[in-house]
């Protein structure tokens, strides 16, 4: 699926689509070998070095990166450090592949933020397990965040940079939460980010579009108010930016599996327990 954001075409996978894996290696045979092994389960993109890979990331939303260490122009260590220090990409898990099997080499890769370090020669089955585990764990965290009314957005952070970004994003939404017209345009302006950059970051880190995330933030703020038990439901729906209580109720039930009234009753019952 592709969406035009500003002057850029942002590509991102739908739920039913394969996860996108970026494979970075200057060896054509290795690229083909790993791609052939992965393409049944994943959509595989290729790059010959770190510089080329960064250009790919400017236009593609990627769920995981597999990179060789020894490459021209920009090696795997430098590339990994760039990924983990760049806000737009810092959430993407990185698997480093290398023939270097020294402990110091492993430590260097992990210190630069690599999520997994795989030595060459490696078993394709072992690499498949590492990829699957990283992607599944990330998706579970995202799903748990979306379905848990009181879970803070920073629970989906994968780095300190992500945590700082998400806290600023949450604060920005909260300050403007009663504004019914709050959308990605307003959010990008208030976050001092370009719309394509903000869109790509939010979509990648949460599996949600900015507008979906704004709506989820409204519902989570409403859940917090309901948990406090001090305001009426119609008051809460207005405070968090809904035009009508019925619309708010439908969205709340769809997101969390119960109506605002039922949620309020459940929280009240919990507080009464000895």
C-alpha positions in Angstrom: 0.0 0.0 0.0 1.2 3.5 -0.7 0.2 6.9 0.7 1.1 10.3 -0.6 2.3 12.4 2.3 3.3 15.9 1.2 5.4 15.4 -2.0 6.6 11.9 -0.9 5.2 8.5 -1.5 5.3 6.5 1.7 5.1 2.8 1.3 4.0 0.6 4.2 2.7 -2.9 4.6 -0.9 -3.7 5.4 -1.6 -6.1 8.2 -1.9 -9.1 5.9 1.3 -8.2 4.0 4.7 -9.7 4.6 7.0 -7.9 7.0 9.7 -5.9 5.1 13.3 -6.9 5.7 16.2 -4.9 4.4 19.3 -7.0 3.6 22.6 -5.1 3.3 25.7 -6.9 1.9 28.3 -6.1 -0.8 28.5 -9.8 -1.7 26.0 -10.6 -4.5 26.0 -14.3 -3.7 25.2 -13.7 -0.1 22.4 -11.3 -1.0 20.8 -13.8 -3.3 21.3 -16.8 -0.9 19.7 -15.0 2.0 17.0 -13.4 -0.1 16.0 -16.8 -1.6 15.7 -18.3 1.9 13.6 -15.4 3.3 11.4 -14.3 0.4 8.6 -16.9 1.1 7.9 -15.3 4.5 9.2 -11.7 4.0 9.4 -9.0 1.5 13.1 -8.6 1.0 14.8 -5.3 0.0 18.5 -5.2 -0.9 21.4 -2.7 -0.6 25.1 -3.1 -1.3 26.4 -1.0 1.6 25.3 1.3 4.4 25.0 4.4 2.2 22.7 2.7 -0.3 20.7 1.2 2.6 20.0 4.6 4.1 18.7 5.8 0.8 16.3 2.8 0.7 15.1 3.7 4.3 14.1 7.2 3.1 11.2 5.7 1.1 10.4 2.3 2.6 9.1 1.4 6.0 11.2 -1.6 7.2 10.5 -3.9 10.1 14.0 -5.4 10.4 17.6 -4.9 9.0 20.2 -7.6 8.4 23.6 -6.2 7.6 27.1 -7.5 6.9 29.9 -5.9 8.9 32.6 -5.8 6.2 31.4 -3.5 3.4 32.8 -0.6 1.4 31.8 3.1 1.8 30.0 2.5 5.1 30.6 -0.7 7.0 28.1 -2.5 9.2 29.2 -1.0 12.5 29.0 2.5 11.2 25.7 1.8 9.5 24.3 0.3 12.8 25.4 3.3 14.7 23.8 5.6 12.2 20.5 3.6 12.4 20.4 3.6 16.2 21.3 7.3 16.5 18.8 8.6 13.9 15.3 9.2 15.3 13.5 8.2 12.1 15.1 4.7 12.2 16.2 4.1 15.8 13.3 1.6 16.5 14.3 -0.8 13.7 16.0 -4.0 15.0 19.4 -4.8 13.5 21.0 -8.2 13.0 24.7 -8.0 12.2 26.4 -10.7 10.2 30.1 -11.1 10.3 33.0 -13.5 9.8 34.7 -11.8 12.7 34.2 -14.2 15.7 36.2 -12.3 18.3 34.6 -11.4 21.5 35.7 -7.7 21.0 33.9 -7.6 17.6 30.7 -8.9 19.2 30.9 -6.4 22.0 31.5 -3.6 19.6 28.4 -4.5 17.5 26.2 -4.8 20.6 27.5 -1.5 22.1 26.5 0.2 18.8 22.9 -1.0 19.4 22.8 -4.2 17.3 19.9 -6.5 18.5 21.5 -9.8 17.4 25.0 -10.7 16.3 25.3 -13.7 14.0 28.6 -15.3 13.0 29.4 -16.5 9.5 29.0 -19.2 8.4 25.5 -19.4 9.8 22.6 -21.8 9.6 19.7 -20.3 7.5 17.3 -21.8 10.0 19.0 -20.0 12.9 18.8 -16.7 11.1 15.1 -17.4 10.4 14.4 -17.9 14.1 16.2 -14.7 15.0 14.2 -12.7 12.5 10.9 -14.2 13.5 11.6 -13.7 17.2 12.5 -10.0 16.9 9.5 -9.2 14.7 7.0 -11.2 16.7 8.2 -9.7 20.0 7.9 -6.2 18.6 4.4 -6.8 17.3 3.3 -8.3 20.6 4.4 -5.1 22.4 2.6 -2.9 19.9 -0.6 -5.0 20.2 -0.5 -5.0 24.0 -0.1 -1.2 24.0 -3.1 -0.7 21.7 -5.4 -3.0 23.7 -4.4 -1.8 27.2 -6.3 1.3 28.3 -3.8 2.6 30.8 -0.5 1.5 29.3 1.7 4.6 28.5 3.0 5.1 24.9 6.6 4.9 26.0 6.1 1.1 26.6 6.7 0.7 22.8 10.0 2.5 23.0 13.1 0.4 21.9 15.8 3.0 22.7 16.3 6.1 24.8 15.8 8.2 21.6 12.5 6.5 21.0 11.4 7.1 24.6 12.2 10.8 24.4 10.3 11.1 21.1 7.2 9.2 22.4 7.0 11.2 25.6 7.2 14.5 23.6 4.6 13.1 21.2 2.3 12.1 24.0 2.7 15.5 25.7 1.9 17.3 22.4 -1.2 15.3 21.9 -2.4 15.7 25.5 -2.0 19.5 25.3 -4.2 19.6 22.2 -6.5 16.6 23.0 -9.7 18.7 23.1 -9.0 19.9 19.6 -11.3 17.8 17.3 -9.3 18.8 14.2 -6.0 17.7 15.6 -4.3 15.6 12.8 -0.9 14.8 11.4 -0.5 18.2 9.9 -1.0 19.9 13.3 1.1 17.3 15.0 4.0 17.6 12.6 4.0 21.4 13.0 4.0 21.2 16.8 6.7 18.4 16.8 8.9 20.5 14.5 9.1 17.6 12.1 8.2 17.1 8.4 5.0 15.4 7.8 6.6 12.4 5.9 9.2 11.9 8.6 6.6 12.0 11.4 4.3 9.7 9.5 7.0 7.1 8.8 8.2 7.2 12.4 4.8 6.7 14.0 3.7 4.1 11.5 6.9 2.1 12.0 7.1 2.2 15.8 3.4 1.6 16.5 1.8 0.0 13.4 -0.7 2.9 13.5 -1.1 5.9 11.3 -0.7 9.3 13.1 -4.5 9.8 13.0 -5.0 6.3 14.5 -2.5 7.1 17.2 -4.2 10.4 18.0 -7.5 8.6 18.4 -5.9 5.9 20.6 -4.3 8.6 22.7 -7.8 10.2 23.1 -9.3 6.9 24.3 -6.4 6.2 26.7 -6.8 9.6 28.2 -10.5 9.0 28.6 -9.7 5.6 30.3 -7.5 7.5 32.7 -10.3 9.9 33.5 -12.7 7.0 33.9 -10.3 5.3 36.3 -10.2 8.4 38.4 -14.0 8.4 38.6 -14.5 12.1 39.0 -16.1 13.1 35.8 -19.3 12.1 33.9 -18.8 10.1 30.6 -20.2 12.9 28.5 -17.8 15.4 30.1 -14.8 13.1 29.4 -15.8 12.6 25.8 -15.9 16.3 25.3 -12.5 16.9 27.1 -10.7 14.3 24.9 -12.0 15.8 21.6 -15.1 13.8 20.6 -18.1 15.6 19.1 -20.6 13.2 20.6 -20.8 10.8 23.5 -22.2 8.0 21.3 -19.3 8.3 18.8 -16.8 8.2 21.8 -18.6 5.1 23.2 -18.4 3.2 19.9 -14.8 3.9 19.5 -13.9 3.0 23.1 -15.8 -0.3 22.9 -14.1 -1.1 19.5 -10.7 -0.4 20.9 -10.9 -2.0 24.4 -13.7 -4.5 24.1 -16.0 -2.8 26.6 -18.2 0.3 26.8 -17.0 3.3 28.8 -19.8 2.5 31.3 -18.6 -1.1 31.7 -15.0 0.0 32.1 -16.0 2.5 34.7 -17.9 -0.1 36.6 -15.0 -2.6 36.4 -12.6 0.0 37.8 -15.0 1.0 40.6 -15.4 -2.7 41.6 -11.6 -3.1 41.6 -11.2 -0.2 44.0 -13.8 -1.7 46.4 -12.0 -5.0 46.7 -10.3 -5.4 50.1 
